[in-house]
Amino acid sequence: MSKVRITQVRSIIGRPESQKRTMKALGLGKISQYCEKEVSDSMSGMIRKINHLVKVEEI
């Protein structure tokens, strides 16, 4: 499995609750925070749900 670095680039203020919970589940909450995760089906679904709020880089 490959790993990705997910960096928050936009605020979650005013976003739907489901997107806020997804960001929290990834361990993000402040702009410029990042997390490194293994890519799986569920992880790619989470990334797709909030792709307008984050930047994704493969490592």
C-alpha distance matrix in Angstrom:
0.0 3.8 6.7 10.0 13.5 15.7 19.4 22.3 24.9 27.3 29.2 28.8 32.6 34.0 30.7 30.5 29.8 26.6 25.1 26.4 24.8 21.4 21.8 23.0 20.0 17.7 20.2 21.8 25.6 27.1 26.8 24.9 22.8 19.1 16.1 12.6 10.0 6.4 6.3 7.6 10.9 13.1 11.7 12.2 15.6 16.5 15.8 17.8 20.6 21.2 20.2 23.9 23.8 20.8 19.4 15.6 14.4 11.2 11.1
3.8 0.0 3.8 6.8 10.4 12.9 16.5 19.6 22.0 24.7 26.8 26.8 30.6 32.2 29.1 29.3 28.9 25.9 23.9 25.1 24.0 20.5 20.3 21.9 19.4 16.6 18.8 20.0 23.7 24.8 24.1 21.9 20.2 16.5 13.9 10.4 8.6 5.9 5.8 8.8 12.0 13.9 11.6 11.5 15.3 15.8 14.3 16.5 19.4 19.5 18.1 21.6 21.4 18.1 16.3 12.5 10.8 7.5 7.4
6.7 3.8 0.0 3.8 6.9 9.7 13.2 16.4 19.0 21.8 23.8 24.0 27.7 29.6 26.7 27.1 26.6 23.9 21.7 22.6 21.6 18.2 17.5 19.0 16.9 13.6 15.5 16.6 20.3 21.2 20.7 18.4 16.6 12.8 10.2 6.6 5.5 4.4 5.8 9.4 12.8 13.7 10.6 11.1 14.8 14.4 12.7 15.5 18.1 17.5 16.4 19.6 18.9 15.5 13.8 10.2 8.7 6.1 5.7
10.0 6.8 3.8 0.0 3.8 6.3 9.7 12.9 15.3 18.1 20.4 20.8 24.6 26.4 23.6 24.4 24.2 21.8 19.2 20.0 19.6 16.2 15.1 17.0 15.5 11.9 13.8 14.1 17.6 18.3 17.4 15.2 13.7 10.1 8.3 5.6 5.6 6.5 6.8 10.5 13.2 13.6 10.0 10.0 13.5 12.7 10.3 13.2 15.6 14.6 13.1 16.2 15.4 11.8 10.0 6.5 5.5 4.4 5.5
13.5 10.4 6.9 3.8 0.0 3.8 6.4 10.0 12.4 15.5 17.7 18.6 22.2 24.5 22.1 23.3 23.2 21.2 18.3 18.6 18.6 15.5 13.6 15.4 14.7 10.9 11.9 11.6 14.9 15.1 14.0 11.5 10.2 6.6 5.7 4.4 6.6 9.1 10.0 13.5 16.0 15.6 11.9 12.2 15.1 13.4 10.8 14.0 15.9 14.0 12.7 15.1 13.6 9.9 8.1 5.8 5.1 6.3 6.8
15.7 12.9 9.7 6.3 3.8 0.0 3.8 6.7 9.5 12.1 14.2 14.8 18.5 20.7 18.3 19.6 19.6 17.8 14.7 15.0 15.4 12.4 10.2 12.6 12.3 8.6 9.9 8.8 11.9 12.3 11.3 9.6 8.4 5.3 5.4 6.3 7.8 10.7 10.9 13.8 15.5 14.6 10.8 11.1 13.2 11.0 8.3 11.6 12.9 10.5 9.6 11.8 10.0 6.4 5.8 4.7 6.6 8.8 10.3
19.4 16.5 13.2 9.7 6.4 3.8 0.0 3.8 6.3 9.4 11.6 13.0 16.5 19.0 17.2 19.2 19.4 18.3 14.9 14.7 15.9 13.5 10.5 12.8 13.6 10.2 10.4 8.1 10.2 9.5 7.8 6.0 5.7 4.2 6.7 8.9 11.2 14.3 14.8 17.6 19.1 17.8 14.2 14.4 16.0 13.4 10.7 13.6 14.3 11.1 10.3 11.3 8.7 5.4 5.1 6.5 8.3 11.4 12.7
22.3 19.6 16.4 12.9 10.0 6.7 3.8 0.0 3.8 6.0 7.8 9.4 12.7 15.3 13.8 16.1 16.6 16.0 12.4 11.9 13.8 12.0 8.6 11.2 12.9 10.2 10.1 6.8 7.7 6.9 5.1 5.3 5.7 6.3 9.0 11.9 13.7 17.0 17.1 19.4 20.3 18.6 15.3 15.5 16.3 13.3 11.0 13.5 13.2 9.6 9.5 9.5 6.1 4.4 6.4 8.9 11.6 14.8 16.4
24.9 22.0 19.0 15.3 12.4 9.5 6.3 3.8 0.0 3.8 7.0 9.7 12.5 14.9 13.9 16.8 18.0 17.8 14.0 13.8 16.4 14.7 11.6 14.4 16.4 13.9 13.8 10.3 10.3 8.6 5.4 6.0 8.3 9.4 12.5 15.1 17.0 20.1 19.8 22.2 22.9 21.4 18.2 17.8 18.4 15.7 13.1 14.8 14.6 10.8 10.0 8.7 5.8 5.2 6.6 10.1 12.7 16.3 18.1
27.3 24.7 21.8 18.1 15.5 12.1 9.4 6.0 3.8 0.0 3.8 6.7 9.0 11.2 10.5 13.8 15.3 15.7 12.0 11.8 15.0 13.9 11.1 13.8 16.3 14.6 14.6 10.9 9.9 8.6 6.2 8.7 10.5 12.2 15.0 17.8 19.3 22.3 21.8 23.6 23.8 22.0 19.2 18.8 18.7 15.9 13.8 14.9 13.8 10.1 10.2 7.9 4.8 6.7 9.4 12.9 15.9 19.4 21.5
29.2 26.8 23.8 20.4 17.7 14.2 11.6 7.8 7.0 3.8 0.0 3.8 5.5 8.4 8.4 11.9 13.0 14.2 10.9 9.7 13.2 13.1 10.3 12.4 15.5 14.5 14.0 10.4 8.1 7.3 6.5 10.0 11.2 13.4 16.0 19.2 20.6 23.7 23.5 25.0 25.0 22.7 20.2 20.3 19.7 16.6 15.3 16.5 14.7 11.1 12.4 10.3 7.1 9.4 12.6 15.8 18.9 22.2 24.1
28.8 26.8 24.0 20.8 18.6 14.8 13.0 9.4 9.7 6.7 3.8 0.0 3.8 6.2 5.4 8.4 9.2 10.6 7.7 6.2 9.9 10.4 8.3 10.2 13.3 13.2 13.1 10.0 7.7 8.6 9.2 12.6 12.7 14.5 16.3 19.5 20.2 23.2 22.8 23.8 23.5 20.8 18.8 19.2 18.0 14.7 14.3 15.3 12.8 9.8 12.1 10.5 7.7 10.4 14.0 16.7 20.1 23.1 25.1
32.6 30.6 27.7 24.6 22.2 18.5 16.5 12.7 12.5 9.0 5.5 3.8 0.0 3.8 5.5 8.8 9.9 12.4 10.3 8.5 12.2 13.5 11.7 12.9 16.3 16.6 16.1 13.1 10.2 10.6 11.3 15.1 15.6 17.8 19.8 23.1 23.9 27.0 26.6 27.4 27.0 24.2 22.4 22.8 21.3 18.2 18.0 18.7 15.9 13.2 15.5 13.4 10.9 13.9 17.4 20.3 23.7 26.8 28.8
34.0 32.2 29.6 26.4 24.5 20.7 19.0 15.3 14.9 11.2 8.4 6.2 3.8 0.0 3.8 6.7 8.8 11.5 10.1 9.3 12.9 14.3 13.4 14.9 17.9 18.6 18.7 15.9 13.4 14.2 14.7 18.3 18.8 20.7 22.5 25.5 25.9 28.6 27.8 28.3 27.3 24.6 23.3 23.3 21.3 18.6 18.7 18.7 15.5 13.5 15.9 13.6 12.1 15.6 19.2 21.9 25.5 28.6 30.9
30.7 29.1 26.7 23.6 22.1 18.3 17.2 13.8 13.9 10.5 8.4 5.4 5.5 3.8 0.0 3.8 6.5 8.3 6.5 6.8 10.2 11.1 10.7 12.8 15.2 15.9 16.7 14.2 12.5 14.0 14.4 17.7 17.8 19.1 20.3 23.1 23.1 25.5 24.5 24.8 23.6 20.9 19.8 19.7 17.6 15.0 15.2 15.1 11.8 10.1 12.9 11.1 9.9 13.3 17.0 19.4 23.1 25.9 28.4
30.5 29.3 27.1 24.4 23.3 19.6 19.2 16.1 16.8 13.8 11.9 8.4 8.8 6.7 3.8 0.0 3.8 5.5 5.5 6.6 8.9 10.2 11.1 12.8 14.6 16.0 17.2 15.5 14.3 16.5 17.3 20.4 20.0 20.8 21.5 23.9 23.3 25.4 24.2 23.9 22.4 19.5 19.0 19.1 16.4 14.1 15.2 14.8 11.1 10.6 13.9 12.9 12.2 15.3 19.0 20.8 24.6 27.0 29.5
29.8 28.9 26.6 24.2 23.2 19.6 19.4 16.6 18.0 15.3 13.0 9.2 9.9 8.8 6.5 3.8 0.0 3.8 5.4 5.0 6.2 8.6 9.9 10.5 12.2 14.4 15.4 14.3 13.2 16.0 17.6 20.6 19.5 20.3 20.5 23.0 22.3 24.4 23.6 23.1 21.8 18.5 18.2 19.0 16.4 13.7 15.5 15.8 12.1 11.7 15.4 15.2 13.8 16.4 20.1 21.5 25.1 27.3 29.5
26.6 25.9 23.9 21.8 21.2 17.8 18.3 16.0 17.8 15.7 14.2 10.6 12.4 11.5 8.3 5.5 3.8 0.0 3.8 5.4 5.1 6.2 8.8 9.9 10.5 12.5 14.4 13.8 13.7 16.8 18.2 20.6 19.3 19.3 19.0 21.0 19.8 21.6 20.4 19.6 18.1 14.8 14.9 15.6 12.8 10.3 12.6 12.8 9.1 9.7 13.4 14.0 13.1 15.2 18.7 19.5 23.1 24.9 27.2
25.1 23.9 21.7 19.2 18.3 14.7 14.9 12.4 14.0 12.0 10.9 7.7 10.3 10.1 6.5 5.5 5.4 3.8 0.0 3.8 5.4 5.0 6.3 8.6 9.8 10.8 12.6 11.3 11.2 13.9 14.8 17.1 16.1 16.3 16.4 18.6 17.8 19.9 18.8 18.7 17.5 14.6 13.7 14.1 11.8 8.9 10.2 10.6 7.1 6.4 10.2 10.5 9.3 11.4 15.0 16.2 19.9 22.0 24.4
26.4 25.1 22.6 20.0 18.6 15.0 14.7 11.9 13.8 11.8 9.7 6.2 8.5 9.3 6.8 6.6 5.0 5.4 3.8 0.0 3.8 5.4 5.2 6.3 8.7 10.1 10.8 9.4 8.5 11.4 13.2 15.9 14.5 15.3 15.7 18.4 18.1 20.7 20.3 20.4 19.8 16.6 15.4 16.5 14.6 11.2 12.5 13.7 10.6 9.0 12.6 12.7 10.4 12.3 16.0 17.4 20.9 23.2 25.1
24.8 24.0 21.6 19.6 18.6 15.4 15.9 13.8 16.4 15.0 13.2 9.9 12.2 12.9 10.2 8.9 6.2 5.1 5.4 3.8 0.0 3.8 5.4 5.0 6.1 8.7 9.8 9.8 9.9 13.5 15.6 17.8 15.7 15.9 15.4 17.7 16.8 19.1 18.9 18.5 17.9 14.4 13.7 15.5 13.5 10.2 12.4 14.0 11.0 10.4 14.1 15.1 13.0 14.2 17.6 18.3 21.5 23.2 24.9
21.4 20.5 18.2 16.2 15.5 12.4 13.5 12.0 14.7 13.9 13.1 10.4 13.5 14.3 11.1 10.2 8.6 6.2 5.0 5.4 3.8 0.0 3.8 5.4 5.0 6.4 8.8 8.8 10.1 13.4 14.9 16.4 14.4 13.8 13.0 14.9 13.7 15.8 15.3 15.1 14.6 11.3 10.1 11.7 10.1 6.5 8.6 10.5 8.0 7.6 11.0 12.7 11.0 11.6 14.7 14.9 18.1 19.7 21.6
21.8 20.3 17.5 15.1 13.6 10.2 10.5 8.6 11.6 11.1 10.3 8.3 11.7 13.4 10.7 11.1 9.9 8.8 6.3 5.2 5.4 3.8 0.0 3.8 5.4 5.2 6.4 5.3 6.5 9.7 11.2 12.8 10.8 10.7 10.6 13.2 13.0 15.8 15.8 16.5 16.7 13.7 11.6 13.1 12.3 8.5 9.1 11.7 9.7 7.7 10.6 11.8 9.1 9.3 12.5 13.3 16.5 18.5 20.1
23.0 21.9 19.0 17.0 15.4 12.6 12.8 11.2 14.4 13.8 12.4 10.2 12.9 14.9 12.8 12.8 10.5 9.9 8.6 6.3 5.0 5.4 3.8 0.0 3.8 5.4 5.0 5.5 6.3 10.1 12.6 14.2 11.5 11.8 11.2 14.0 13.8 16.8 17.4 17.9 18.3 15.0 13.2 15.5 14.7 11.0 12.3 15.0 13.0 11.4 14.3 15.5 12.7 12.7 15.7 16.3 19.1 20.8 21.9
20.0 19.4 16.9 15.5 14.7 12.3 13.6 12.9 16.4 16.3 15.5 13.3 16.3 17.9 15.2 14.6 12.2 10.5 9.8 8.7 6.1 5.0 5.4 3.8 0.0 3.8 5.4 7.5 9.7 13.2 15.4 16.3 13.3 12.5 10.8 12.7 11.6 14.0 14.7 14.7 15.2 11.8 10.3 13.2 12.6 9.1 11.1 14.0 12.4 11.7 14.5 16.5 14.2 13.7 16.2 15.9 18.5 19.5 20.6
17.7 16.6 13.6 11.9 10.9 8.6 10.2 10.2 13.9 14.6 14.5 13.2 16.6 18.6 15.9 16.0 14.4 12.5 10.8 10.1 8.7 6.4 5.2 5.4 3.8 0.0 3.8 5.6 8.9 11.8 13.3 13.5 10.6 9.0 7.2 9.2 8.5 11.4 12.3 13.2 14.3 11.5 8.9 11.5 11.9 8.4 9.1 12.6 11.9 10.6 12.6 14.8 12.4 11.1 13.0 12.5 14.8 16.0 16.9
20.2 18.8 15.5 13.8 11.9 9.9 10.4 10.1 13.8 14.6 14.0 13.1 16.1 18.7 16.7 17.2 15.4 14.4 12.6 10.8 9.8 8.8 6.4 5.0 5.4 3.8 0.0 3.8 6.8 9.6 11.8 12.0 8.6 8.0 6.8 9.8 10.3 13.7 15.3 16.6 18.0 15.2 12.6 15.2 15.7 12.1 12.5 16.0 15.1 13.1 15.1 16.7 13.7 12.3 14.3 14.3 16.3 17.7 18.1
21.8 20.0 16.6 14.1 11.6 8.8 8.1 6.8 10.3 10.9 10.4 10.0 13.1 15.9 14.2 15.5 14.3 13.8 11.3 9.4 9.8 8.8 5.3 5.5 7.5 5.6 3.8 0.0 3.8 6.2 8.2 9.0 6.1 6.7 7.3 10.8 12.0 15.6 16.6 18.2 19.4 16.8 13.9 15.7 16.0 12.4 12.0 15.2 14.1 11.4 13.1 14.1 10.7 9.7 12.0 13.0 15.3 17.5 18.3
25.6 23.7 20.3 17.6 14.9 11.9 10.2 7.7 10.3 9.9 8.1 7.7 10.2 13.4 12.5 14.3 13.2 13.7 11.2 8.5 9.9 10.1 6.5 6.3 9.7 8.9 6.8 3.8 0.0 3.8 6.9 9.1 7.2 9.3 10.8 14.5 15.8 19.4 20.2 21.7 22.5 19.7 17.1 18.7 18.5 14.8 14.5 17.2 15.5 12.5 14.6 14.6 10.9 11.0 13.8 15.6 18.1 20.7 21.6
27.1 24.8 21.2 18.3 15.1 12.3 9.5 6.9 8.6 8.6 7.3 8.6 10.6 14.2 14.0 16.5 16.0 16.8 13.9 11.4 13.5 13.4 9.7 10.1 13.2 11.8 9.6 6.2 3.8 0.0 3.8 6.3 5.7 9.0 11.6 15.3 17.4 21.1 22.0 23.9 25.0 22.5 19.6 20.7 21.0 17.4 16.4 18.9 17.6 14.2 15.5 14.9 11.1 11.0 13.3 15.6 17.9 20.8 21.5
26.8 24.1 20.7 17.4 14.0 11.3 7.8 5.1 5.4 6.2 6.5 9.2 11.3 14.7 14.4 17.3 17.6 18.2 14.8 13.2 15.6 14.9 11.2 12.6 15.4 13.3 11.8 8.2 6.9 3.8 0.0 3.8 5.5 8.6 11.9 15.4 17.7 21.2 21.8 24.1 25.1 23.1 19.9 20.5 21.0 17.7 15.9 18.2 17.4 13.6 14.1 13.1 9.4 9.1 10.9 13.7 15.9 19.2 20.2
24.9 21.9 18.4 15.2 11.5 9.6 6.0 5.3 6.0 8.7 10.0 12.6 15.1 18.3 17.7 20.4 20.6 20.6 17.1 15.9 17.8 16.4 12.8 14.2 16.3 13.5 12.0 9.0 9.1 6.3 3.8 0.0 3.8 6.4 10.1 13.2 16.0 19.6 20.5 23.2 24.7 23.1 19.6 20.1 21.3 18.2 16.0 18.6 18.5 14.9 14.6 14.3 10.9 9.3 9.7 12.1 13.4 16.6 17.2
22.8 20.2 16.6 13.7 10.2 8.4 5.7 5.7 8.3 10.5 11.2 12.7 15.6 18.8 17.8 20.0 19.5 19.3 16.1 14.5 15.7 14.4 10.8 11.5 13.3 10.6 8.6 6.1 7.2 5.7 5.5 3.8 0.0 3.8 7.1 10.6 13.4 17.1 18.4 21.0 22.8 20.9 17.4 18.6 19.8 16.6 14.9 18.0 17.8 14.5 14.8 15.2 11.8 9.8 10.6 12.1 13.4 16.1 16.3
19.1 16.5 12.8 10.1 6.6 5.3 4.2 6.3 9.4 12.2 13.4 14.5 17.8 20.7 19.1 20.8 20.3 19.3 16.3 15.3 15.9 13.8 10.7 11.8 12.5 9.0 8.0 6.7 9.3 9.0 8.6 6.4 3.8 0.0 3.8 6.9 9.9 13.5 14.9 17.8 19.8 18.3 14.6 15.8 17.6 14.6 12.8 16.2 16.6 13.7 13.7 14.9 12.0 9.1 9.2 9.5 10.5 12.7 12.8
16.1 13.9 10.2 8.3 5.7 5.4 6.7 9.0 12.5 15.0 16.0 16.3 19.8 22.5 20.3 21.5 20.5 19.0 16.4 15.7 15.4 13.0 10.6 11.2 10.8 7.2 6.8 7.3 10.8 11.6 11.9 10.1 7.1 3.8 0.0 3.8 6.4 10.2 12.1 14.8 17.2 15.7 12.1 13.9 15.9 13.2 11.9 15.6 16.3 14.1 14.3 16.4 13.8 10.8 10.9 9.9 10.6 11.8 11.6
12.6 10.4 6.6 5.6 4.4 6.3 8.9 11.9 15.1 17.8 19.2 19.5 23.1 25.5 23.1 23.9 23.0 21.0 18.6 18.4 17.7 14.9 13.2 14.0 12.7 9.2 9.8 10.8 14.5 15.3 15.4 13.2 10.6 6.9 3.8 0.0 3.8 7.1 9.5 12.6 15.5 14.7 11.2 12.8 15.5 13.5 12.1 15.8 17.1 15.6 15.3 17.9 16.0 12.6 11.8 9.7 9.4 9.4 8.7
10.0 8.6 5.5 5.6 6.6 7.8 11.2 13.7 17.0 19.3 20.6 20.2 23.9 25.9 23.1 23.3 22.3 19.8 17.8 18.1 16.8 13.7 13.0 13.8 11.6 8.5 10.3 12.0 15.8 17.4 17.7 16.0 13.4 9.9 6.4 3.8 0.0 3.8 6.3 9.0 12.1 11.3 8.0 10.1 12.9 11.4 10.6 14.2 15.7 14.9 14.9 18.1 16.6 13.6 13.2 10.5 10.7 9.9 9.9
6.4 5.9 4.4 6.5 9.1 10.7 14.3 17.0 20.1 22.3 23.7 23.2 27.0 28.6 25.5 25.4 24.4 21.6 19.9 20.7 19.1 15.8 15.8 16.8 14.0 11.4 13.7 15.6 19.4 21.1 21.2 19.6 17.1 13.5 10.2 7.1 3.8 0.0 3.8 6.4 10.0 10.3 7.7 9.5 12.6 12.2 11.7 14.7 16.7 16.7 16.4 20.0 19.1 16.1 15.4 12.2 11.9 10.0 10.0
6.3 5.8 5.8 6.8 10.0 10.9 14.8 17.1 19.8 21.8 23.5 22.8 26.6 27.8 24.5 24.2 23.6 20.4 18.8 20.3 18.9 15.3 15.8 17.4 14.7 12.3 15.3 16.6 20.2 22.0 21.8 20.5 18.4 14.9 12.1 9.5 6.3 3.8 0.0 3.8 7.0 8.2 5.8 6.4 9.9 10.4 9.7 12.0 14.5 15.1 14.5 18.2 18.0 15.3 14.6 11.2 11.4 9.6 10.9
7.6 8.8 9.4 10.5 13.5 13.8 17.6 19.4 22.2 23.6 25.0 23.8 27.4 28.3 24.8 23.9 23.1 19.6 18.7 20.4 18.5 15.1 16.5 17.9 14.7 13.2 16.6 18.2 21.7 23.9 24.1 23.2 21.0 17.8 14.8 12.6 9.0 6.4 3.8 0.0 3.8 5.5 5.1 6.1 8.5 9.9 10.4 12.1 14.2 15.7 15.7 19.5 19.6 17.4 17.3 14.1 14.9 13.2 14.7
10.9 12.0 12.8 13.2 16.0 15.5 19.1 20.3 22.9 23.8 25.0 23.5 27.0 27.3 23.6 22.4 21.8 18.1 17.5 19.8 17.9 14.6 16.7 18.3 15.2 14.3 18.0 19.4 22.5 25.0 25.1 24.7 22.8 19.8 17.2 15.5 12.1 10.0 7.0 3.8 0.0 3.8 5.5 5.3 6.3 8.8 10.0 10.6 12.5 14.8 15.0 18.8 19.4 17.8 18.2 15.4 16.8 15.6 17.6
13.1 13.9 13.7 13.6 15.6 14.6 17.8 18.6 21.4 22.0 22.7 20.8 24.2 24.6 20.9 19.5 18.5 14.8 14.6 16.6 14.4 11.3 13.7 15.0 11.8 11.5 15.2 16.8 19.7 22.5 23.1 23.1 20.9 18.3 15.7 14.7 11.3 10.3 8.2 5.5 3.8 0.0 3.8 5.5 5.1 6.3 8.8 9.9 10.7 12.9 14.1 17.6 17.7 16.6 17.6 15.3 17.3 16.7 18.6
11.7 11.6 10.6 10.0 11.9 10.8 14.2 15.3 18.2 19.2 20.2 18.8 22.4 23.3 19.8 19.0 18.2 14.9 13.7 15.4 13.7 10.1 11.6 13.2 10.3 8.9 12.6 13.9 17.1 19.6 19.9 19.6 17.4 14.6 12.1 11.2 8.0 7.7 5.8 5.1 5.5 3.8 0.0 3.8 5.3 5.1 6.2 8.6 9.9 11.1 11.8 15.4 15.2 13.4 14.2 11.9 13.8 13.4 15.3
12.2 11.5 11.1 10.0 12.2 11.1 14.4 15.5 17.8 18.8 20.3 19.2 22.8 23.3 19.7 19.1 19.0 15.6 14.1 16.5 15.5 11.7 13.1 15.5 13.2 11.5 15.2 15.7 18.7 20.7 20.5 20.1 18.6 15.8 13.9 12.8 10.1 9.5 6.4 6.1 5.3 5.5 3.8 0.0 3.8 5.4 5.0 6.1 8.6 10.1 9.9 13.7 14.3 12.7 13.0 10.6 12.6 12.4 15.0
15.6 15.3 14.8 13.5 15.1 13.2 16.0 16.3 18.4 18.7 19.7 18.0 21.3 21.3 17.6 16.4 16.4 12.8 11.8 14.6 13.5 10.1 12.3 14.7 12.6 11.9 15.7 16.0 18.5 21.0 21.0 21.3 19.8 17.6 15.9 15.5 12.9 12.6 9.9 8.5 6.3 5.1 5.3 3.8 0.0 3.8 5.4 5.1 6.2 9.0 9.8 13.2 14.0 13.4 14.6 13.0 15.7 15.9 18.7
16.5 15.8 14.4 12.7 13.4 11.0 13.4 13.3 15.7 15.9 16.6 14.7 18.2 18.6 15.0 14.1 13.7 10.3 8.9 11.2 10.2 6.5 8.5 11.0 9.1 8.4 12.1 12.4 14.8 17.4 17.7 18.2 16.6 14.6 13.2 13.5 11.4 12.2 10.4 9.9 8.8 6.3 5.1 5.4 3.8 0.0 3.8 5.4 5.1 6.7 8.5 11.7 11.6 11.0 12.9 11.8 14.8 15.7 18.1
15.8 14.3 12.7 10.3 10.8 8.3 10.7 11.0 13.1 13.8 15.3 14.3 18.0 18.7 15.2 15.2 15.5 12.6 10.2 12.5 12.4 8.6 9.1 12.3 11.1 9.1 12.5 12.0 14.5 16.4 15.9 16.0 14.9 12.8 11.9 12.1 10.6 11.7 9.7 10.4 10.0 8.8 6.2 5.0 5.4 3.8 0.0 3.8 5.4 5.4 5.6 9.2 9.4 8.1 9.4 8.2 11.4 12.7 15.5
17.8 16.5 15.5 13.2 14.0 11.6 13.6 13.5 14.8 14.9 16.5 15.3 18.7 18.7 15.1 14.8 15.8 12.8 10.6 13.7 14.0 10.5 11.7 15.0 14.0 12.6 16.0 15.2 17.2 18.9 18.2 18.6 18.0 16.2 15.6 15.8 14.2 14.7 12.0 12.1 10.6 9.9 8.6 6.1 5.1 5.4 3.8 0.0 3.8 5.6 5.1 8.5 10.1 9.8 11.0 10.3 13.5 14.7 18.0
20.6 19.4 18.1 15.6 15.9 12.9 14.3 13.2 14.6 13.8 14.7 12.8 15.9 15.5 11.8 11.1 12.1 9.1 7.1 10.6 11.0 8.0 9.7 13.0 12.4 11.9 15.1 14.1 15.5 17.6 17.4 18.5 17.8 16.6 16.3 17.1 15.7 16.7 14.5 14.2 12.5 10.7 9.9 8.6 6.2 5.1 5.4 3.8 0.0 3.8 5.9 8.2 9.2 10.1 12.5 12.6 16.2 17.8 20.8
21.2 19.5 17.5 14.6 14.0 10.5 11.1 9.6 10.8 10.1 11.1 9.8 13.2 13.5 10.1 10.6 11.7 9.7 6.4 9.0 10.4 7.6 7.7 11.4 11.7 10.6 13.1 11.4 12.5 14.2 13.6 14.9 14.5 13.7 14.1 15.6 14.9 16.7 15.1 15.7 14.8 12.9 11.1 10.1 9.0 6.7 5.4 5.6 3.8 0.0 3.8 5.5 5.5 6.7 9.6 10.6 14.4 16.6 19.5
20.2 18.1 16.4 13.1 12.7 9.6 10.3 9.5 10.0 10.2 12.4 12.1 15.5 15.9 12.9 13.9 15.4 13.4 10.2 12.6 14.1 11.0 10.6 14.3 14.5 12.6 15.1 13.1 14.6 15.5 14.1 14.6 14.8 13.7 14.3 15.3 14.9 16.4 14.5 15.7 15.0 14.1 11.8 9.9 9.8 8.5 5.6 5.1 5.9 3.8 0.0 3.8 5.4 5.4 7.1 8.1 11.8 14.3 17.5
23.9 21.6 19.6 16.2 15.1 11.8 11.3 9.5 8.7 7.9 10.3 10.5 13.4 13.6 11.1 12.9 15.2 14.0 10.5 12.7 15.1 12.7 11.8 15.5 16.5 14.8 16.7 14.1 14.6 14.9 13.1 14.3 15.2 14.9 16.4 17.9 18.1 20.0 18.2 19.5 18.8 17.6 15.4 13.7 13.2 11.7 9.2 8.5 8.2 5.5 3.8 0.0 3.8 5.9 8.1 10.4 14.0 17.0 20.1
23.8 21.4 18.9 15.4 13.6 10.0 8.7 6.1 5.8 4.8 7.1 7.7 10.9 12.1 9.9 12.2 13.8 13.1 9.3 10.4 13.0 11.0 9.1 12.7 14.2 12.4 13.7 10.7 10.9 11.1 9.4 10.9 11.8 12.0 13.8 16.0 16.6 19.1 18.0 19.6 19.4 17.7 15.2 14.3 14.0 11.6 9.4 10.1 9.2 5.5 5.4 3.8 0.0 3.8 7.2 10.0 13.6 16.8 19.4
20.8 18.1 15.5 11.8 9.9 6.4 5.4 4.4 5.2 6.7 9.4 10.4 13.9 15.6 13.3 15.3 16.4 15.2 11.4 12.3 14.2 11.6 9.3 12.7 13.7 11.1 12.3 9.7 11.0 11.0 9.1 9.3 9.8 9.1 10.8 12.6 13.6 16.1 15.3 17.4 17.8 16.6 13.4 12.7 13.4 11.0 8.1 9.8 10.1 6.7 5.4 5.9 3.8 0.0 3.8 6.5 10.0 13.2 15.6
19.4 16.3 13.8 10.0 8.1 5.8 5.1 6.4 6.6 9.4 12.6 14.0 17.4 19.2 17.0 19.0 20.1 18.7 15.0 16.0 17.6 14.7 12.5 15.7 16.2 13.0 14.3 12.0 13.8 13.3 10.9 9.7 10.6 9.2 10.9 11.8 13.2 15.4 14.6 17.3 18.2 17.6 14.2 13.0 14.6 12.9 9.4 11.0 12.5 9.6 7.1 8.1 7.2 3.8 0.0 3.8 6.7 10.3 12.8
15.6 12.5 10.2 6.5 5.8 4.7 6.5 8.9 10.1 12.9 15.8 16.7 20.3 21.9 19.4 20.8 21.5 19.5 16.2 17.4 18.3 14.9 13.3 16.3 15.9 12.5 14.3 13.0 15.6 15.6 13.7 12.1 12.1 9.5 9.9 9.7 10.5 12.2 11.2 14.1 15.4 15.3 11.9 10.6 13.0 11.8 8.2 10.3 12.6 10.6 8.1 10.4 10.0 6.5 3.8 0.0 3.8 6.8 9.7
14.4 10.8 8.7 5.5 5.1 6.6 8.3 11.6 12.7 15.9 18.9 20.1 23.7 25.5 23.1 24.6 25.1 23.1 19.9 20.9 21.5 18.1 16.5 19.1 18.5 14.8 16.3 15.3 18.1 17.9 15.9 13.4 13.4 10.5 10.6 9.4 10.7 11.9 11.4 14.9 16.8 17.3 13.8 12.6 15.7 14.8 11.4 13.5 16.2 14.4 11.8 14.0 13.6 10.0 6.7 3.8 0.0 3.8 6.4
11.2 7.5 6.1 4.4 6.3 8.8 11.4 14.8 16.3 19.4 22.2 23.1 26.8 28.6 25.9 27.0 27.3 24.9 22.0 23.2 23.2 19.7 18.5 20.8 19.5 16.0 17.7 17.5 20.7 20.8 19.2 16.6 16.1 12.7 11.8 9.4 9.9 10.0 9.6 13.2 15.6 16.7 13.4 12.4 15.9 15.7 12.7 14.7 17.8 16.6 14.3 17.0 16.8 13.2 10.3 6.8 3.8 0.0 3.8
11.1 7.4 5.7 5.5 6.8 10.3 12.7 16.4 18.1 21.5 24.1 25.1 28.8 30.9 28.4 29.5 29.5 27.2 24.4 25.1 24.9 21.6 20.1 21.9 20.6 16.9 18.1 18.3 21.6 21.5 20.2 17.2 16.3 12.8 11.6 8.7 9.9 10.0 10.9 14.7 17.6 18.6 15.3 15.0 18.7 18.1 15.5 18.0 20.8 19.5 17.5 20.1 19.4 15.6 12.8 9.7 6.4 3.8 0.0
